[in-house]
Amino acid sequence: MLLFEGEPALFLLFSASILSFLIGGCLWGSGEDAGNQAKRTVGIVIFFCGVTCCVAFFMLFTYKTIKRKRREKQDFEELMRMQNEFAANEGFQNDEYDDAVEHSART
């Protein structure tokens, strides 16, 4: 689960695709070897369900990655904007200067 950054949908899609590949591939192969058409057909259907899960996994993973990077960029821009506002705030700088002037005037 840590591999997928705490996303249960990604974990489930990945698990379903791997299991479907394994089970479907085994059924497909054993159906071909035994000449059992029903087993082969079920294997093909399960295998292609795995392919569908795999495609959905990559689409969702790409979407989540792009969304996360966009959010990080917006957070960074917001942080820089706040930092620039803080640096431009001269009231804070004047308070320090006033405190220093008062202290030197008292001595």
N, C-alpha and C positions, 0 to 999 in steps of 0.2 A: 504494500500500500504506500510506503514511503517513496517508492520508485515513481509513482504517479502523482506526487505532491498532494496526497490526501484526497484525490478525486475518485470517489467510488465508481462513477460511470466509466472512467478510463480503465480502472482495474477490472471491472466486470466485462467490458468489451474485449480487453486483451485476453482475459482468462477464457472467455467463450470462444474466441477465435482460435486459440491454441488447442483447446479441447476438441473443437469441431474439426480442425485440421487433422489431429491425431485419430480421432474416432472415425471420421469420414474417410480418411485415407486408408485406414486398416480395413474398414468394411468394403470399400471400393476394390481394393486389391484382393481381398479374400473372396469376394464375390466373383471377380474375374477368374481367379484360379480355380474355384469350384464350379464355375459355369452357372452360378445362381444369379439369375437376372434381377430378382427382387432385392437381394442383398447388395448387389452392385448399384442399383438405382438409389436405394436408401443411402448408401455410402456417398454417392455423387451429390445427393441433395444436402446431406450433412456437411460435406466438404465445402460446398458453395455457400452454405450458411456461414461457415467460418470465414470465407473470403469476404462476405458482406460485412461481418463483424469487424474484420481487419480494416476494411476500407473506412467504415464508420469510426473506428478507433483513430486512424490517422487524420481523418477530417476533424474530429473533436479535439485531438491533441494539438493540431495546428491552430485551430480556432482559439483554444485556451492559451496557447503560447503567445499568439498575436495580441490577444486581449490583455494578458498579464504585462507584456512589454509596453503596450500603450498606456496602461494604468501607471506603471512605474515611471514612464516619461512624464505623464501629467503630474504625478506626485513630486517629481524632481523640479518641474517648472513651477509648481506652487511653492515649493521650498525656496527656490531662488527668488521668486517674487516677494515672499515674506522677508527674506534676508535683505533684499534691496530696499524694501520699505523700512526695515529696522535701521539699516545704515543711513538712509536718508532722513530719519527722524532726528532732527537737531535738538529737540527738547531734552532728549536723554544726554546728549553731549553737553548741552548748556548746564544741566544740573550738576554734572561732574565739575565743570569749570566754576560754577557758582560756589560749590562746596570748597574748592581749592582757594578761591578768592576770600571767602569768609574765614577760612582757617588761617590764611596768611595775614588777614586784617586783624585777627585776634592776637597774633603773636607779635 
